[in-house]
Amino acid sequence: MQVNLVMFSESGSRRDFPVNVATIRIGRKDDCDIRIPLSEVSRHHAQLDVRGTELALKDLGSANGTFVNNKRIKQVVLHPGDHVVIGPVVFTVQVDGKPDEIRGVRTKLRPMSAVAQAQASGDSGIKREDEIDPISALEALASSADQTAIDAFDDEDILS
């Protein structure tokens, strides 16, 4: 079974994250397979397991939750075309090339203010060194071949 998590940048360009191992951990921490370096994403946010012909997604007790097709989940079996939302990032699930065409989920980037970052991370208003401006992260990703760190989107525009 060939699985891809597909996301689209603000400009509409597609980015595929192939799932080449049985278990993938998604989160903010460096040891995650897909790293989303944003305070809205928990250190270990979610886990994706490939079990034979089944693809299962499990929330790892994240503070902001993991959503599939706009519903908060604890654990769910994924199907081709499902939308997975982790923090402000939207992935579309593609299994064995299905769906053939994936409609780009266009979102609008908005950098987090220092106050919003501090509130989200529990800091006292000082921007932590591990916080990354979403626009800078997107620009770095677009020019990089690194598929382990991705950008942030404005969650007001998710799945619009």
Backbone as ProteinMPNN parsed JSONL, in Angstrom:
{"seq_chain_A": "MQVNLVMFSESGSRRDFPVNVATIRIGRKDDCDIRIPLSEVSRHHAQLDVRGTELALKDLGSANGTFVNNKRIKQVVLHPGDHVVIGPVVFTVQVDGKPDEIRGVRTKLRPMSAVAQAQASGDSGIKREDEIDPISALEALASSADQTAIDAFDDEDILS", "coords_chain_A": {"N_chain_A": [[0.846, -1.173, 0.0], [0.66, 2.131, -0.969], [1.095, 5.181, 0.519], [0.429, 8.63, 0.781], [0.706, 11.77, 2.367], [-0.748, 14.686, 1.552], [-0.216, 18.095, 1.084], [-0.96, 21.571, 0.521], [0.619, 24.594, -0.368], [0.241, 28.116, 0.357], [0.337, 29.338, -2.123], [-0.68, 27.401, -3.684], [0.894, 25.336, -4.521], [1.728, 21.906, -4.58], [2.659, 19.552, -2.061], [4.009, 16.49, -1.274], [4.099, 14.027, 1.255], [5.495, 11.137, 1.617], [4.52, 8.06, 3.122], [6.525, 5.836, 4.227], [7.118, 3.936, 6.082], [6.0, 1.743, 8.755], [5.014, 3.123, 10.977], [4.418, 6.497, 11.673], [5.265, 9.408, 13.343], [3.844, 12.508, 14.152], [4.499, 15.841, 14.922], [5.728, 18.567, 17.008], [8.262, 18.202, 18.079], [11.776, 17.446, 17.659], [12.276, 14.695, 17.25], [10.188, 13.695, 15.778], [8.713, 12.186, 12.865], [7.417, 13.634, 10.865], [7.755, 16.91, 11.155], [6.265, 19.684, 12.607], [6.932, 22.758, 13.265], [5.486, 24.502, 15.265], [3.733, 26.307, 17.813], [1.043, 25.596, 18.138], [0.925, 22.962, 17.684], [1.33, 19.916, 19.313], [4.125, 18.464, 21.109], [4.427, 15.676, 20.596], [2.108, 14.948, 18.589], [0.32, 13.387, 16.905], [-0.122, 10.024, 15.612], [0.504, 7.946, 12.871], [-0.38, 4.864, 11.605], [0.396, 2.145, 9.535], [-1.213, -0.71, 8.862], [-1.173, -3.561, 7.382], [-3.642, -3.467, 5.064], [-4.822, -1.332, 6.177], [-5.072, 2.002, 7.339], [-4.37, 3.824, 10.066], [-5.055, 6.539, 12.246], [-4.014, 8.174, 15.151], [-4.631, 10.295, 17.859], [-2.284, 11.682, 20.037], [-2.873, 12.575, 22.606], [-2.908, 15.32, 22.287], [-2.935, 18.864, 22.894], [-4.528, 20.623, 21.361], [-5.972, 18.961, 19.753], [-6.674, 16.497, 17.153], [-7.967, 16.39, 13.927], [-10.233, 14.888, 11.649], [-11.731, 15.239, 8.643], [-13.13, 17.476, 9.645], [-13.925, 16.627, 12.194], [-13.185, 16.058, 15.555], [-10.882, 13.645, 16.644], [-9.959, 10.625, 18.416], [-8.946, 8.197, 17.714], [-8.903, 6.775, 14.49], [-9.786, 5.066, 11.453], [-8.341, 5.792, 8.415], [-9.317, 6.944, 5.137], [-8.934, 7.105, 1.536], [-8.738, 10.44, 0.397], [-9.573, 11.64, 2.734], [-9.412, 14.448, 4.962], [-6.927, 15.521, 7.049], [-6.349, 17.357, 9.896], [-3.906, 18.951, 11.627], [-3.008, 20.913, 14.116], [-2.606, 23.98, 12.572], [-2.349, 22.896, 10.04], [-3.239, 21.245, 7.038], [-3.69, 18.058, 5.718], [-4.244, 15.941, 2.923], [-5.304, 12.656, 2.499], [-3.838, 10.228, 0.489], [-4.1, 7.162, -1.042], [-2.599, 4.544, -2.685], [-2.631, 6.057, -5.055], [-5.183, 7.094, -5.038], [-7.433, 9.567, -3.931], [-7.53, 10.255, -7.466], [-7.289, 12.903, -8.392], [-6.47, 15.609, -6.398], [-7.989, 18.115, -4.747], [-6.736, 21.274, -4.21], [-6.283, 22.516, -0.984], [-6.658, 25.567, -0.248], [-5.202, 27.964, 1.748], [-4.713, 30.804, 3.857], [-1.784, 32.306, 4.799], [-0.837, 33.542, 7.972], [1.147, 35.324, 10.045], [1.886, 34.491, 13.428], [1.328, 36.634, 16.16], [3.637, 37.916, 18.622], [2.451, 37.93, 21.108], [0.301, 36.107, 20.766], [1.789, 33.804, 20.259], [3.082, 33.519, 22.71], [0.897, 33.109, 24.411], [-0.133, 30.712, 23.357], [1.963, 28.961, 23.802], [2.345, 29.115, 26.483], [4.238, 30.76, 27.504], [5.727, 33.719, 28.954], [5.34, 35.89, 27.302], [7.625, 36.233, 25.917], [9.24, 35.445, 22.978], [10.016, 32.167, 22.213], [13.047, 30.397, 21.405], [12.567, 28.126, 19.86], [10.32, 28.684, 18.44], [8.909, 29.4, 15.304], [8.425, 31.717, 12.757], [5.566, 31.418, 10.771], [5.49, 32.217, 8.036], [8.191, 32.497, 7.339], [8.936, 29.847, 7.745], [7.486, 28.548, 5.727], [8.627, 29.681, 3.428], [11.241, 28.717, 3.681], [10.76, 25.973, 3.494], [9.735, 25.759, 0.898], [11.972, 26.221, -0.612], [13.537, 24.097, -0.025], [14.65, 20.672, 0.028], [14.027, 19.167, 2.123], [11.745, 17.124, 3.734], [10.728, 16.942, 6.255], [10.031, 19.055, 7.897], [7.355, 21.29, 8.051], [5.098, 23.962, 7.008], [2.93, 26.52, 8.471], [-0.607, 27.215, 8.503], [-3.347, 29.518, 8.32], [-5.883, 28.769, 10.43], [-8.501, 29.646, 10.166], [-9.162, 29.551, 7.55], [-9.075, 26.927, 6.816], [-9.919, 24.121, 4.888], [-11.59, 25.551, 3.178]], "CA_chain_A": [[0.0, 0.0, 0.0], [1.423, 3.37, -1.078], [0.357, 6.25, 1.199], [0.993, 9.975, 0.777], [-0.013, 12.87, 2.978], [-0.578, 15.768, 0.578], [-0.616, 19.425, 1.531], [-0.78, 22.625, -0.461], [1.073, 25.87, 0.167], [-0.664, 29.241, 0.089], [0.348, 29.605, -3.563], [-1.345, 26.302, -4.372], [1.812, 24.274, -4.921], [1.498, 20.654, -3.867], [3.797, 18.93, -1.384], [3.671, 15.137, -0.851], [4.898, 13.425, 2.305], [5.27, 9.693, 1.519], [4.566, 7.257, 4.342], [7.313, 4.682, 3.785], [7.35, 3.034, 7.213], [4.754, 1.292, 9.381], [4.537, 4.112, 11.94], [4.94, 7.859, 11.515], [4.829, 10.316, 14.401], [3.742, 13.893, 13.694], [4.494, 16.753, 16.057], [6.633, 19.708, 17.04], [9.579, 17.82, 18.579], [12.769, 17.027, 16.654], [12.275, 13.259, 16.989], [9.017, 13.322, 14.978], [8.993, 11.896, 11.457], [6.97, 14.853, 10.183], [7.871, 17.943, 12.188], [5.551, 20.94, 12.378], [7.53, 23.548, 14.344], [4.589, 25.573, 15.674], [3.232, 26.11, 19.172], [-0.291, 24.998, 18.11], [1.125, 21.532, 17.503], [1.963, 19.31, 20.489], [5.444, 17.86, 20.859], [4.058, 14.431, 19.916], [0.712, 15.296, 18.354], [-0.468, 12.28, 16.346], [0.642, 8.903, 15.069], [-0.108, 7.281, 11.727], [0.067, 3.472, 11.527], [-0.017, 1.349, 8.385], [-1.364, -2.11, 9.301], [-1.695, -4.308, 6.237], [-4.351, -2.577, 4.129], [-5.516, -0.324, 6.984], [-4.31, 3.183, 7.725], [-5.004, 4.32, 11.288], [-4.518, 7.772, 12.817], [-4.316, 8.262, 16.576], [-4.203, 11.496, 18.556], [-1.418, 11.281, 21.149], [-3.178, 13.422, 23.756], [-2.54, 16.693, 21.945], [-3.714, 19.918, 23.548], [-5.492, 21.234, 20.443], [-6.72, 17.926, 19.059], [-6.433, 16.059, 15.782], [-9.263, 16.386, 13.272], [-10.373, 14.228, 10.358], [-12.969, 15.711, 8.007], [-13.738, 18.449, 10.559], [-14.366, 16.016, 13.449], [-12.075, 15.734, 16.453], [-10.765, 12.185, 16.782], [-8.948, 10.029, 19.295], [-8.364, 7.203, 16.821], [-9.797, 6.55, 13.364], [-9.235, 4.472, 10.238], [-8.382, 6.788, 7.338], [-9.673, 6.513, 3.785], [-8.461, 8.04, 0.523], [-9.482, 11.689, 0.291], [-9.832, 12.244, 4.042], [-8.623, 15.622, 5.331], [-6.382, 15.443, 8.399], [-5.927, 18.682, 10.345], [-3.037, 18.909, 12.795], [-2.727, 22.331, 14.33], [-3.134, 24.741, 11.442], [-1.914, 22.271, 8.792], [-4.206, 20.312, 6.45], [-3.182, 17.029, 4.818], [-5.219, 15.076, 2.274], [-4.777, 11.297, 2.459], [-3.862, 9.571, -0.813], [-3.712, 5.757, -0.909], [-2.462, 3.889, -3.985], [-2.999, 6.995, -6.107], [-6.589, 7.505, -4.914], [-8.104, 10.003, -5.141], [-6.656, 10.589, -8.597], [-7.077, 14.345, -8.335], [-6.668, 16.167, -5.068], [-8.289, 19.548, -4.803], [-5.874, 22.025, -3.304], [-6.907, 23.21, 0.132], [-5.94, 26.842, -0.191], [-5.341, 28.675, 2.997], [-4.0, 32.066, 3.869], [-0.812, 32.384, 5.879], [-0.869, 34.71, 8.842], [2.133, 35.102, 11.101], [1.389, 34.655, 14.792], [1.938, 37.726, 16.903], [4.425, 37.457, 19.764], [1.5, 37.697, 22.201], [-0.396, 34.847, 20.475], [2.751, 32.726, 20.45], [3.303, 33.367, 24.138], [-0.304, 32.506, 24.987], [-0.255, 29.335, 22.888], [3.028, 28.13, 24.351], [2.385, 29.251, 27.931], [5.358, 31.608, 27.891], [5.369, 34.996, 29.563], [5.367, 36.968, 26.319], [8.913, 36.23, 25.236], [9.257, 34.446, 21.921], [11.013, 31.114, 22.446], [13.939, 30.137, 20.273], [12.072, 27.06, 18.994], [9.163, 29.156, 17.689], [9.29, 29.822, 13.963], [7.411, 32.472, 12.048], [5.03, 30.536, 9.73], [5.858, 32.654, 6.685], [9.591, 32.102, 7.151], [8.982, 28.389, 7.636], [6.996, 28.182, 4.402], [9.641, 30.058, 2.444], [12.362, 27.777, 3.812], [10.312, 24.684, 2.98], [9.574, 25.833, -0.548], [13.288, 26.194, -1.255], [14.293, 22.988, 0.543], [14.231, 19.303, -0.302], [13.705, 18.534, 3.41], [10.315, 16.856, 3.844], [10.349, 16.656, 7.631], [9.482, 20.238, 8.56], [6.39, 21.934, 7.173], [4.681, 25.301, 7.387], [1.646, 26.721, 9.156], [-1.671, 27.879, 7.789], [-4.362, 30.179, 9.127], [-6.951, 27.773, 10.549], [-9.805, 30.2, 9.813], [-9.39, 29.263, 6.148], [-8.895, 25.496, 6.563], [-10.987, 23.422, 4.175], [-12.549, 26.48, 2.581]], "C_chain_A": [[0.894, 1.238, 0.0], [0.581, 4.52, -0.53], [1.138, 7.55, 1.1], [0.095, 10.883, 1.593], [0.289, 14.072, 2.094], [-1.042, 17.077, 1.196], [-0.328, 20.431, 0.425], [-0.341, 23.903, 0.233], [0.043, 26.942, -0.18], [-0.771, 29.519, -1.406], [-0.324, 28.496, -4.363], [-0.41, 25.194, -4.81], [1.659, 23.075, -3.99], [2.787, 20.13, -3.255], [3.348, 17.567, -0.863], [4.649, 14.673, 0.226], [4.622, 11.924, 2.268], [5.398, 9.014, 2.886], [5.226, 5.939, 3.954], [7.619, 3.682, 4.887], [6.015, 2.716, 7.877], [4.164, 2.324, 10.34], [5.228, 5.44, 11.715], [4.392, 8.704, 12.659], [4.896, 11.741, 13.864], [3.693, 14.785, 14.923], [5.542, 17.83, 15.936], [8.066, 19.317, 17.395], [10.487, 17.282, 17.468], [12.729, 15.544, 16.326], [11.054, 12.782, 16.197], [9.417, 13.096, 13.523], [8.557, 13.038, 10.555], [6.895, 15.917, 11.261], [7.159, 19.208, 11.746], [5.972, 21.877, 13.509], [6.695, 24.761, 14.752], [3.998, 25.273, 17.038], [1.838, 25.499, 19.211], [-0.235, 23.477, 17.999], [1.855, 20.994, 18.732], [3.291, 18.661, 20.112], [5.303, 16.531, 20.119], [2.552, 14.501, 19.741], [-0.138, 14.097, 17.921], [0.46, 11.211, 15.792], [-0.168, 8.243, 13.965], [0.489, 5.887, 11.615], [-0.492, 2.808, 10.281], [-0.014, -0.101, 8.847], [-2.001, -2.905, 8.181], [-2.328, -3.361, 5.233], [-5.096, -1.472, 4.87], [-4.556, 0.789, 7.376], [-5.028, 3.812, 8.914], [-4.278, 5.565, 11.791], [-4.961, 7.849, 14.269], [-3.791, 9.579, 17.117], [-3.406, 11.045, 19.781], [-1.628, 12.169, 22.373], [-2.821, 14.873, 23.521], [-3.467, 17.698, 22.615], [-4.816, 20.463, 22.642], [-6.268, 20.227, 19.616], [-6.246, 17.646, 17.652], [-7.806, 15.903, 15.153], [-9.19, 15.647, 11.94], [-11.737, 14.622, 9.823], [-13.8, 16.555, 8.969], [-14.292, 17.851, 11.844], [-13.139, 15.674, 14.283], [-12.065, 14.227, 16.699], [-9.792, 11.829, 17.891], [-8.189, 8.989, 18.488], [-9.382, 6.926, 15.73], [-9.05, 5.833, 12.246], [-9.423, 5.498, 9.13], [-8.706, 6.135, 6.006], [-9.137, 7.523, 2.785], [-9.37, 9.267, 0.45], [-9.811, 12.337, 1.617], [-8.902, 13.435, 4.252], [-8.232, 15.494, 6.794], [-5.861, 16.829, 8.761], [-5.161, 18.521, 11.651], [-2.549, 20.331, 13.013], [-3.34, 23.095, 13.178], [-2.808, 24.135, 10.078], [-2.944, 21.235, 8.341], [-3.484, 19.362, 5.506], [-4.381, 16.337, 4.181], [-4.561, 13.706, 2.136], [-4.931, 10.741, 1.048], [-3.315, 8.158, -0.638], [-3.732, 5.113, -2.288], [-2.974, 4.77, -5.121], [-4.438, 7.478, -6.056], [-6.719, 8.51, -3.78], [-7.093, 10.407, -6.217], [-6.283, 12.068, -8.574], [-7.365, 14.811, -6.928], [-6.842, 17.661, -5.221], [-7.42, 20.249, -3.776], [-6.67, 22.709, -2.222], [-6.118, 24.489, 0.32], [-6.248, 27.536, 1.112], [-4.487, 29.923, 2.942], [-3.056, 32.089, 5.06], [-0.991, 33.661, 6.674], [0.144, 34.46, 9.941], [1.484, 35.308, 12.465], [2.091, 35.837, 15.432], [2.735, 37.137, 18.066], [3.509, 37.147, 20.942], [0.777, 36.372, 21.988], [0.531, 33.656, 20.67], [2.965, 32.457, 21.93], [2.112, 32.698, 24.81], [-0.399, 31.036, 24.615], [0.785, 28.425, 23.531], [3.133, 28.219, 25.867], [3.545, 30.097, 28.415], [4.841, 32.945, 28.412], [5.437, 36.155, 28.582], [6.67, 37.048, 25.562], [8.897, 35.114, 24.203], [10.371, 33.45, 22.177], [11.846, 30.899, 21.2], [13.399, 29.08, 19.342], [10.814, 27.449, 18.23], [9.644, 29.69, 16.343], [8.131, 30.578, 13.341], [6.894, 31.624, 10.889], [5.426, 30.942, 8.312], [7.306, 32.276, 6.387], [9.722, 30.595, 6.971], [8.539, 27.933, 6.257], [8.035, 28.502, 3.337], [10.827, 29.108, 2.493], [11.991, 26.42, 3.24], [10.252, 24.687, 1.459], [10.915, 25.748, -1.266], [14.131, 25.008, -0.808], [13.776, 21.652, 0.041], [13.851, 18.549, 0.964], [12.204, 18.363, 3.554], [9.884, 16.632, 5.282], [9.798, 17.854, 8.375], [8.552, 20.949, 7.594], [5.908, 23.236, 7.772], [3.333, 25.329, 8.091], [0.678, 27.462, 8.259], [-2.592, 28.548, 8.779], [-5.564, 29.256, 9.228], [-8.34, 28.338, 10.338], [-10.169, 29.841, 8.374], [-9.251, 27.783, 5.811], [-10.138, 24.93, 5.911], [-12.03, 24.36, 3.596], [-12.666, 26.27, 1.102]], "O_chain_A": [[1.77, 1.384, 0.852], [-0.503, 4.805, -1.039], [2.352, 7.576, 1.307], [-1.13, 10.784, 1.523], [1.451, 14.435, 1.91], [-2.132, 17.155, 1.763], [0.453, 20.164, -0.488], [-0.861, 24.256, 1.291], [-0.907, 26.69, -0.921], [-1.835, 29.89, -1.9], [-0.519, 28.625, -5.572], [-0.853, 24.212, -5.406], [1.484, 23.22, -2.78], [3.863, 20.243, -3.842], [2.398, 17.494, -0.084], [5.856, 14.891, 0.128], [3.621, 11.473, 2.825], [6.267, 9.353, 3.688], [4.576, 5.039, 3.422], [8.306, 2.688, 4.652], [5.009, 3.361, 7.583], [2.946, 2.392, 10.501], [6.45, 5.513, 11.583], [3.187, 8.709, 12.91], [5.864, 12.132, 13.213], [2.938, 14.52, 15.858], [6.171, 17.988, 14.889], [8.999, 20.038, 17.041], [10.015, 16.736, 16.47], [13.113, 15.158, 15.222], [10.904, 11.582, 15.969], [10.341, 13.731, 13.015], [9.246, 13.372, 9.592], [6.07, 15.835, 12.171], [7.409, 19.737, 10.663], [5.421, 21.795, 14.606], [7.133, 25.903, 14.608], [3.784, 24.111, 17.383], [1.467, 24.924, 20.235], [-1.24, 22.795, 18.199], [2.875, 21.546, 19.145], [3.542, 18.352, 18.947], [5.989, 16.297, 19.124], [1.802, 14.15, 20.652], [-1.188, 13.83, 18.505], [1.642, 11.445, 15.539], [-1.369, 8.012, 14.108], [1.708, 5.73, 11.54], [-1.687, 2.889, 9.999], [1.032, -0.658, 9.181], [-3.224, -2.924, 8.042], [-1.638, -2.546, 4.62], [-5.904, -0.757, 4.277], [-3.392, 0.551, 7.699], [-6.16, 4.279, 8.786], [-3.049, 5.637, 11.765], [-6.129, 7.621, 14.586], [-2.642, 9.944, 16.869], [-3.818, 10.121, 20.482], [-0.678, 12.479, 23.092], [-2.467, 15.585, 24.461], [-4.637, 17.41, 22.869], [-5.922, 20.735, 23.109], [-7.145, 20.615, 18.845], [-5.524, 18.435, 17.043], [-8.713, 15.346, 15.772], [-8.213, 15.765, 11.201], [-12.764, 14.378, 10.456], [-15.011, 16.372, 9.092], [-15.068, 18.515, 12.531], [-12.18, 15.08, 13.79], [-13.109, 13.616, 16.931], [-8.922, 12.619, 18.257], [-6.963, 8.9, 18.556], [-10.581, 6.85, 15.998], [-7.835, 5.973, 12.109], [-10.523, 6.012, 8.927], [-8.42, 4.961, 5.771], [-8.908, 8.68, 3.139], [-10.596, 9.155, 0.442], [-10.283, 13.474, 1.641], [-7.762, 13.441, 3.787], [-9.088, 15.374, 7.671], [-5.046, 17.407, 8.042], [-5.691, 18.024, 12.644], [-1.788, 20.879, 12.215], [-4.503, 22.866, 12.843], [-2.977, 24.802, 9.057], [-3.453, 20.454, 9.144], [-2.76, 19.793, 4.609], [-5.416, 16.165, 4.825], [-3.411, 13.6, 1.711], [-6.021, 10.777, 0.476], [-2.201, 7.975, -0.147], [-4.752, 5.132, -2.977], [-3.658, 4.298, -6.03], [-4.872, 8.206, -6.949], [-6.129, 8.287, -2.723], [-5.975, 10.834, -5.927], [-5.117, 12.433, -8.718], [-8.383, 14.45, -6.337], [-5.981, 18.368, -5.743], [-7.379, 19.857, -2.609], [-7.637, 23.414, -2.514], [-5.062, 24.505, 0.952], [-7.403, 27.671, 1.516], [-3.635, 30.066, 2.066], [-3.483, 31.911, 6.201], [-1.263, 34.725, 6.117], [0.021, 33.492, 10.691], [0.64, 36.188, 12.637], [3.298, 36.021, 15.27], [2.524, 35.985, 18.446], [3.763, 36.205, 21.694], [0.647, 35.587, 22.928], [0.114, 32.618, 21.184], [3.023, 31.304, 22.356], [2.28, 31.831, 25.668], [-0.712, 30.201, 25.463], [0.517, 27.249, 23.778], [3.914, 27.49, 26.478], [3.813, 30.15, 29.616], [3.652, 33.247, 28.31], [5.579, 37.303, 29.004], [6.803, 37.862, 24.648], [8.575, 33.97, 24.522], [11.53, 33.83, 22.34], [11.41, 31.182, 20.084], [13.713, 29.098, 18.152], [10.288, 26.649, 17.456], [10.676, 30.358, 16.267], [6.986, 30.127, 13.395], [7.697, 31.146, 10.087], [5.671, 30.075, 7.473], [7.609, 31.787, 5.299], [10.512, 30.122, 6.155], [9.145, 27.033, 5.676], [8.293, 27.689, 2.449], [11.362, 28.733, 1.449], [12.806, 25.782, 2.574], [10.672, 23.727, 0.812], [10.99, 25.263, -2.395], [15.305, 24.913, -1.164], [12.608, 21.521, -0.326], [13.398, 17.407, 0.888], [11.462, 19.343, 3.503], [8.767, 16.17, 5.513], [9.149, 17.679, 9.406], [8.916, 21.187, 6.442], [6.259, 23.58, 8.9], [2.686, 24.298, 8.279], [1.073, 28.228, 7.379], [-2.615, 28.183, 9.955], [-6.208, 28.979, 8.216], [-9.3, 27.568, 10.331], [-11.347, 29.828, 8.017], [-9.304, 27.415, 4.637], [-11.262, 25.218, 6.322], [-13.211, 24.019, 3.525], [-13.431, 26.969, 0.438]]}, "name": "protein", "num_of_chains": 1, "seq": "MQVNLVMFSESGSRRDFPVNVATIRIGRKDDCDIRIPLSEVSRHHAQLDVRGTELALKDLGSANGTFVNNKRIKQVVLHPGDHVVIGPVVFTVQVDGKPDEIRGVRTKLRPMSAVAQAQASGDSGIKREDEIDPISALEALASSADQTAIDAFDDEDILS"}
